[in-house]
């Protein structure tokens, strides 16, 4: 109970610094409320003059609880300051994603090159990317729960630390020529990359619900900038520790981890239920059974990821095998990456206009077209068009499925299901990567494309069944 005189008019003081000059009931109330403001989701502490005005309007001996008074004070914050904080968080997320995400293209370039030089056996030349994928599978679930408990900022800082430690350990491994330590370093780097995958979820939480699709797509689009920065950092840093080959590139990765931690430290995300509650744990199986759109979103994302990795991974080998230069193969991959992330600037708006389900269907259709183009021939134009269409199709399907997932989950459910989603994505990517190599070596590029064609048809069937169930449910309700 907070009581006392409401007459505190004209006190030109800083409430936080001069509580002794304020009547005791008011001082006690301010002291009790100030540290608890965040417990009701108040993102900004009011100015001292605002606090005095709020207390001034209270009637004597009003029976307001501290919690009710906290909510009253949060109501005085105003929509403008709240929207300013949301915009600030979103901008910081984009900056962090660009800087920390630049490590991904560097690791794509370095994985095979460093592995081929350090591996004790030839068949272990691609072990480093595989270790990264396995680490991603192991880490995706736990890091999602960690973020749900301790917040997005803590989780992304953990990823930045893993990037720094992984880069440092890789330098040490190259210096002592230890392949085992190098694998351990890439495991840490793979865990870091999985942490950064959650930037798209954080972006959707940092904006108003009606802008979530745009936030997700713009976050993915910022990966295009990262894809351009990464190779430049690699080129500038790779020889800094010569004569150790490529060891200097890991210094570049360490630098990215340190630089990327700066915008992460500036994040001030609203608390989630898992951060402030000790309630019962989320039953993942029950959610998947009761919310078919959640299951659909995860399957669409995983199968789309699988199709993309299946066709993308052996493309350079197929092109070089056809007599094209490695620079031409690199250019095809470059335009594929542009197609993956570039549409993100408009995908969110397209989803807002047509709906996530329709845009996912568009993406799946493009994946099918890409596989058919790859199947029709092995000319340079086939590779360019197939990989560009593949990238756009993946973007539409991936962004749409992420939006579908986010729209179906509550705050309590999100951390666990996001972890399940990214774990399944990592498994799909790892299996597709291994399968693509085996298929290419056994049946060739045309056979690989033939194998890929049915996969988009499976996704299309799932989307059709989901839309049919929705239509039947709406008819029954009507």
VOKOL-947362 format. One record per residue (C-alpha): x, y, z; residue in three letters. Coordinates in steps of 0.2 Angstrom, whole numbers, padded with zeros to 4 digits, always signed. Each point is the difference from the previous one (the first is absolute). Example, Ala and Ser with C-alpha at 12.3 -4.5 7.8 and 13.67 -1.06 7.14 Angstrom:
+0062-0022+0039ala;+0006+0017-0003ser;
This chain:
+0000+0000+0000unk;+0007+0017-0005unk;-0007+0015+0009unk;+0004+0018+0005unk;-0002+0017-0006unk;-0003+0003-0019unk;+0007+0018+0001unk;+0017-0001-0007unk;-0002+0014-0012unk;+0015+0011-0006unk;+0014-0011+0007unk;+0014+0003-0013unk;+0011-0014+0006unk;+0007-0016-0007unk;-0010-0014+0008unk;+0014-0012-0002unk;+0014+0011+0008unk;-0010+0009+0014unk;-0013-0012+0007unk;+0004+0008+0017unk;-0009+0016-0005unk;-0016-0009-0005unk;-0014-0004+0013unk;+0004-0018+0006unk;-0015-0009-0007unk;+0004+0006-0017unk;+0019-0004+0002unk;-0005-0018+0006unk;-0012-0002-0015unk;+0014+0006-0012unk;+0013-0011+0008unk;-0012-0015-0001unk;-0005+0003-0018unk;+0016+0005-0009unk;+0009-0017+0000unk;-0016-0010-0004unk;-0005+0010-0016unk;+0006-0013-0012unk;-0010-0014+0009unk;-0015+0006-0009unk;+0008+0002-0017unk;+0004+0019+0002unk;+0014+0002-0012unk;+0005+0018+0005unk;+0001+0007+0018unk;-0010+0016+0000unk;+0009+0017+0003unk;-0001+0006+0018unk;-0012+0014-0005unk;-0012-0013-0007unk;+0001-0010+0016unk;-0004+0016+0010unk;-0015+0003-0011unk;-0006-0017+0002unk;+0001+0000+0019unk;-0008+0018+0000unk;-0016-0007-0008unk;-0002-0013+0013unk;-0014+0002+0012unk;+0004-0001+0019unk;+0002-0018+0007unk;-0005-0007-0017unk;+0000-0019+0001unk;+0012-0003-0015unk;+0012-0015+0001unk;+0018+0002-0006unk;-0004-0010-0015unk;-0015+0010-0005unk;+0010+0016+0002unk;+0014-0007-0010unk;-0012-0003-0014unk;-0007+0018+0002unk;+0018+0006-0002unk;+0003-0010-0015unk;-0015+0007-0008unk;+0008+0017+0000unk;+0014-0006-0010unk;-0009+0004-0016unk;+0000-0009-0017unk;+0014+0010-0008unk;+0013-0005+0013unk;-0005-0018-0002unk;+0001+0000-0019unk;+0017+0009+0001unk;+0007-0014+0010unk;-0008-0013-0012unk;+0009+0009-0014unk;+0016+0001+0009unk;+0000-0019+0004unk;-0004-0004-0018unk;+0014+0010-0007unk;+0012-0007+0012unk;-0005-0018-0004unk;+0003+0004-0019unk;+0017+0007+0004unk;+0005-0015+0011unk;-0007-0012-0014unk;+0011+0008-0013unk;+0016+0000+0010unk;-0002-0017+0008unk;-0008-0008-0015unk;+0016+0005-0010unk;+0008-0015+0008unk;-0011-0012-0010unk;+0007+0003-0018unk;+0018+0000+0007unk;-0003-0017+0008unk;-0007-0006-0017unk;+0016+0005-0008unk;+0011-0006+0013unk;-0008-0016+0005unk;+0006-0011-0015unk;+0017+0010-0003unk;+0006-0002+0018unk;-0007-0017+0002unk;+0009-0006-0016unk;+0016+0007+0007unk;-0001-0006+0018unk;-0010-0017-0002unk;+0011-0016+0004unk;-0011-0009-0013unk;-0007+0006-0017unk;-0017-0006+0004unk;+0000+0012+0015unk;+0002+0015-0011unk;-0018+0005+0003unk;-0001-0004+0018unk;+0001+0018+0006unk;-0017+0005-0008unk;-0008-0016+0007unk;+0006+0003+0017unk;-0008+0017-0001unk;-0016-0007-0005unk;+0000-0014+0014unk;+0004+0014+0013unk;-0015+0010-0007unk;-0011-0015+0002unk;+0006-0002+0018unk;-0001+0018+0005unk;-0016+0006-0008unk;-0012-0006+0013unk;+0010+0005+0015unk;+0004+0017-0006unk;-0018+0004-0004unk;-0005-0005+0018unk;+0015+0010+0007unk;-0007+0016-0009unk;-0017-0004+0006unk;+0006+0000+0018unk;+0014+0014+0000unk;-0005+0010-0015unk;+0005+0003-0018unk;+0015+0011+0004unk;+0007-0013+0011unk;-0002-0013-0013unk;+0008+0010-0014unk;+0014+0005+0011unk;+0004-0018+0003unk;+0000-0002-0018unk;+0012+0014-0003unk;+0011-0007+0014unk;+0000-0017-0008unk;+0005+0008-0017unk;+0015+0008+0009unk;+0005-0015+0009unk;-0002-0011-0015unk;+0011+0011-0011unk;+0013+0001+0013unk;+0001-0019+0002unk;+0001-0002-0018unk;+0015+0011-0001unk;+0008-0010+0014unk;-0004-0017-0009unk;+0008+0006-0016unk;+0015+0006+0009unk;+0003-0017+0008unk;-0007-0010-0015unk;-0014-0009+0010unk;-0015-0005-0010unk;-0009-0005+0016unk;+0001+0017+0007unk;-0005+0007-0017unk;-0016-0010+0000unk;-0004+0006+0018unk;+0002+0018-0006unk;-0012-0003-0014unk;-0012-0008+0012unk;+0000+0016+0010unk;-0002+0010-0016unk;-0014-0011-0006unk;-0009+0003+0017unk;+0003+0019-0002unk;-0008+0000-0017unk;-0016-0009+0007unk;-0001+0014+0013unk;-0001+0013-0014unk;-0014-0009-0009unk;-0011+0006+0014unk;+0002+0018-0005unk;-0015-0002-0011unk;-0011-0005+0015unk;+0007+0014+0010unk;-0004+0012-0014unk;-0018-0006-0001unk;-0001+0003+0019unk;+0007+0018-0001unk;-0014+0007-0011unk;-0019+0001+0001unk;-0009-0016-0005unk;-0006+0007-0016unk;+0018+0003-0006unk;+0007-0017+0005unk;+0001-0007-0018unk;+0009+0015-0006unk;+0012+0000+0015unk;+0004-0019-0004unk;+0003+0003-0019unk;+0011+0016+0003unk;+0010-0010+0013unk;+0003-0013-0013unk;+0004+0013-0013unk;+0013+0008+0011unk;+0009-0017-0003unk;+0003+0006-0017unk;+0011+0014+0007unk;+0009-0013+0011unk;+0003-0011-0015unk;+0009+0014-0009unk;+0010+0005+0016unk;+0006-0017+0004unk;+0011-0003-0015unk;+0007+0017+0001unk;+0005-0003+0018unk;+0007-0017-0005unk;+0011+0008-0014unk;+0007+0013+0011unk;+0004-0011+0015unk;+0005-0017-0007unk;+0019+0004-0002unk;+0002+0009+0017unk;+0008-0015+0008unk;+0010-0005-0015unk;+0009-0012-0003unk;-0014-0010+0009unk;-0013-0002-0014unk;-0017+0008+0003unk;+0003+0001+0019unk;-0002+0019-0001unk;-0018-0002-0006unk;-0004-0006+0017unk;+0006+0016+0007unk;-0013+0008-0011unk;-0013-0011+0008unk;+0005+0005+0017unk;-0001+0018-0005unk;-0018-0003-0006unk;-0005-0008+0016unk;+0007+0015+0010unk;-0008+0013-0011unk;-0016-0009-0001unk;-0002+0000+0019unk;-0001+0019+0000unk;-0018+0001-0007unk;-0005-0015+0010unk;+0005+0009+0016unk;-0012+0014-0005unk;-0015-0011-0001unk;-0014+0002+0013unk;-0013-0013-0005unk;-0016-0001+0010unk;+0000-0014+0013unk;-0009-0017-0006unk;-0010-0011+0011unk;+0014-0013+0002unk;+0011+0014+0007unk;-0012+0005+0013unk;-0009-0016+0004unk;+0003-0016+0007unk;-0015-0009-0006unk;-0002-0017-0007unk;+0011-0005-0015unk;-0007+0000-0018unk;-0006-0016-0007unk;+0007+0000-0018unk;-0009-0016-0005unk;-0017+0007+0006unk;+0003+0016-0010unk;+0005-0008-0016unk;-0016-0011+0002unk;-0012+0014+0004unk;+0007+0013-0012unk;+0002-0008-0017unk;+0006+0017-0008unk;+0015-0001+0011unk;+0004-0017-0006unk;-0003+0006-0018unk;+0011+0015+0002unk;+0015-0011+0006unk;-0002-0013-0014unk;-0001+0014-0013unk;+0016+0008+0007unk;+0009-0017+0001unk;-0004-0007-0017unk;+0003+0017-0008unk;+0017+0000+0008unk;+0003-0017-0005unk;-0004+0003-0019unk;+0011+0016+0001unk;+0015-0009+0007unk;-0002-0015-0011unk;+0002+0010-0016unk;+0012+0013+0006unk;+0013-0010+0008unk;+0007-0010-0015unk;-0003+0014-0012unk;+0019+0005-0001unk;+0005-0018-0002unk;-0012-0002-0014unk;+0005+0016-0009unk;+0019-0004+0001unk;-0004-0018-0006unk;-0009+0008-0015unk;+0016+0010-0004unk;-0005+0017+0007unk;+0012+0010+0009unk;+0000+0000+0019unk;-0003+0019-0001unk;-0016-0003-0010unk;-0005-0012+0013unk;+0003+0013+0014unk;-0010+0013-0010unk;-0015-0012-0001unk;+0001-0003+0019unk;+0002+0019+0003unk;-0016+0004-0010unk;-0009-0015+0009unk;+0004+0009+0017unk;-0006+0016-0007unk;-0017-0009-0005unk;-0001-0007+0017unk;+0001+0016+0010unk;-0004+0014-0012unk;-0019-0003-0001unk;-0001+0002+0019unk;-0002+0019-0003unk;-0017-0004-0008unk;-0005-0017+0006unk;-0008+0006+0016unk;-0011+0012-0009unk;-0005-0014-0012unk;-0005-0010+0015unk;-0010+0014+0008unk;-0010+0002-0017unk;-0003-0019-0005unk;+0003-0010+0016unk;+0014-0011+0006unk;-0008-0016-0007unk;-0002+0007-0018unk;+0018+0007+0000unk;+0007-0017+0007unk;-0009-0008-0015unk;+0008+0012-0012unk;+0017-0004+0008unk;-0003-0019-0002unk;-0005+0002-0018unk;+0016+0009-0003unk;+0010-0014+0008unk;-0009-0012-0012unk;+0004+0011-0015unk;+0018+0001+0006unk;+0002-0019+0001unk;-0008-0002-0018unk;+0012+0013-0007unk;+0015-0009+0007unk;-0007-0016-0007unk;-0002+0006-0017unk;+0019+0003-0004unk;+0017+0005+0006unk;+0004+0015-0010unk;+0006+0016+0009unk;-0017+0008-0001unk;-0008-0015+0008unk;+0011+0002+0015unk;-0003+0019+0002unk;-0019-0001-0002unk;-0002-0015+0010unk;+0010+0006+0015unk;-0008+0018-0001unk;-0018-0007+0000unk;+0005-0012+0014unk;+0006+0014+0011unk;-0016+0010-0003unk;-0011-0015+0003unk;+0009-0004+0016unk;-0002+0018+0006unk;-0019+0000-0003unk;-0002-0017+0008unk;+0012+0003+0015unk;-0007+0018+0005unk;-0018-0006-0002unk;+0003-0015+0011unk;+0008+0010+0013unk;-0014+0012+0000unk;-0013-0014+0001unk;+0010-0007+0015unk;+0001+0016+0010unk;-0018+0004-0003unk;-0006-0016+0008unk;+0011+0000+0016unk;-0003+0009+0016unk;+0015+0007+0010unk;+0001-0015+0011unk;+0000-0012-0015unk;+0012+0010-0011unk;+0017-0004+0007unk;-0002-0019+0001unk;-0009-0001-0018unk;+0013+0012-0008unk;+0014-0012+0007unk;-0009-0015-0007unk;-0003+0009-0017unk;+0019+0005-0002unk;+0006-0018+0006unk;-0011-0008-0014unk;+0007+0013-0012unk;+0018-0004+0005unk;-0004-0019-0002unk;-0008+0003-0017unk;+0015+0010-0006unk;+0013-0013+0006unk;-0010-0014-0008unk;-0002+0009-0016unk;+0018+0005-0001unk;+0006-0018+0003unk;-0013-0007-0012unk;+0004+0012-0014unk;+0018-0006+0000unk;-0004-0018-0001unk;-0013+0003-0014unk;+0011+0011-0010unk;+0014-0013+0001unk;-0012-0015-0005unk;-0013+0007-0012unk;+0007+0017-0005unk;-0007+0017-0001unk;-0016-0005-0011unk;-0003-0014+0012unk;+0001+0011+0015unk;-0012+0013-0008unk;-0012-0015-0003unk;+0001-0005+0018unk;-0004+0018+0005unk;-0016+0003-0010unk;-0012-0010+0011unk;+0005+0009+0016unk;-0009+0017-0005unk;-0015-0011-0005unk;+0000-0007+0018unk;+0000+0018+0007unk;-0014+0005-0012unk;-0010-0014+0006unk;+0002+0004+0018unk;-0005+0018-0003unk;-0015-0005-0010unk;-0006-0012+0014unk;+0002+0014+0012unk;-0010+0013-0010unk;-0014-0013-0003unk;-0002-0004+0018unk;-0001+0019+0004unk;-0013+0002-0014unk;-0010-0015+0007unk;+0001+0007+0018unk;-0006+0017-0006unk;-0015-0008-0009unk;-0004-0010+0015unk;+0001+0015+0012unk;-0011+0010-0012unk;
